[in-house]
Amino acid sequence: MTETTGTWLTQEAYDRLQAEYDELVNVKRAEIVKEIDERRQEGDLKENGGYHAARDEQAKMEARIEELRHKLANAHVGEVEFSGTIDAGTVVTAEVMGREMKFLVGSREIAEGTDLDVFSAQSPLGAALLGRTAGDETSYVAPNGKEITVKVLHAEPFGG
């Protein structure tokens, strides 16, 4: 499974996102509609800061609902089948520019509650590591144009 075909999520992360989605759609959406209606009744909409703030909040909430809907619809849920090669759901220990780092290749949703940094498989570092194994060396071009050398020290499946 690669993240280009969807997002890998643990069952716990999927359930957490589903609960957030359900809360937004079934509870928060109705609350914000009520808030907008109350603010609308206060009078002139051009001068009504509360109305505009509620509409802004509604737009942010609808964007989050759409983001969650897409992630949940395209999620690959379950444990990673680890073959020793780095893919989404792999915890990597690597030497990056002479400094040892431990991070997850995947999505930030699954690492919530851990102290792991997260790099998506589409990030320059994540993409450079896909398919690599412990002992491999590779490099990637950082956003500033600098080439960064990476040595994979250890790779293991994410355990939560």
N, C-alpha and C positions, 0 to 999 in steps of 0.2 A: 504494500500500500504506500503510495506516495501522496504527499499533501496536495499535489496538483490535481488529483482526482477527488479530493474532499479533505475534510479535517479529521484526523484521528483523535478520538476522545475516549477516555476511560468511562466506564459506566457511571461512576460518581460524578464526573464532569458533565456528562450528558444529562443526568438527572437534575443537576444544579441549574444548567442552562434551560432545561425544559420547565423547571419550576419558575425561573425568572420570566420566561416567555409567557407562561400561563398567568402569572401575577400581572404582567403588563397588559395582556390582552383582556383578561376577565375582570380585573379590578381597577388598575391604574387608568386604563383608557376611559372608562366611565367617569372616574373622578375628574380627569382633566376636561372632559366634555362639560361636566357640570360646572367646573370652575370657569371655563370660557363663557358659558351661558350667564353665570352670575355677573361676571365682569362686563359682559355685553350690555346687561340691563342697567349698568351704572351711568350710561349716557354716551356722550361723544367719543367714538372710537379713536379719533385722531389724537386725542389728548389722554387716552386711557392707558397708562403704563401697565396696570395690572392685567388688562386684556392682552396687550402685546407680549408681556412676559409669559402668560399662560399659553398663548399660541406658539411662542418659541419653545416652551417646555414640551408642548404636544409634538412639534416637529422633531425634537430630539428623541422623544419616546418612540415615535413612529419609525425613525431611522434605526433605533435599537431593536425594535420588534422585527423589522425586515432583516437586520443583520442576524439575529437569533434564528429566525425562520429559515434563512439560507443555510446557516451552520448546521442546524438540526436536520434539515432535509438532506444534506450532503455529508453527514457525519458517518465515519466508520467507527463503530463502538466495539470495544473489547480489549483484550490484552494483545500486546504486540507479539508477533511471531518473530523472535530474534534469531537471526542466522549468523550474527557476528558482524554484519555490515550495517552501516549507519543509515537509518531511515527515520521517518517521523515516529516519535515515541522512543527515541534512543537518548539516553543520558551519556554525554561525551565528556571525557576529561582530555584536554588538549593543551599543548603548549602553543600559545599565540603570541608572537613577537617576544619570545623569551619568558612569558608569564604563564603559569599554569592556571587554567580556567576549567570549571565544571559547569555544564549547562545542558539544557534539554533542547533537542531539535524537535520542534512541534508547535503547538499553539499555547498561548498563555493561559487559556482556560483550564487545561489539564494540570498545569503547574501551580494553580492557586493553592495557597496554604503551604507551599514549600519555599525554600530559600533559593531555588534554582533560577538562574537567568534563563531566558527562553529566546531562541532564534528560530524563526520559521524556516521551513525548507526552501522558501523562495528568497530568503535574505542572502546576501553575498556569502556569508560564512556558512549558513545552512546548505546552500546549493553546492558549495565547494566540498562539503563533507559527505553528501549523499553517495552511498555505495562504497565508501572507504571503510577500512578496518583498522584495528589497533596496530600501530607501527607505521602506517601510511603517512606520507608527507604530501601536502598540497599547498596551494596558495589561492588567494582571491584578491580582487581589486576592490578596495574600500571606496566609499562614496567620494572621498577626497582625491581619488586617483592613485593612491599609494598601494603598492602590492604588499600583501600581508602573508607571511609564511605561517603554516599551521602544521603541527605534528600531532597525530592522534595517539594519545597515550593509553586510553582505555575506553571501551564502549560497552554499555549494558542496557537492557530494556528498562523503561521507566516503571517503577514499582509503586508510585503513589506517595 
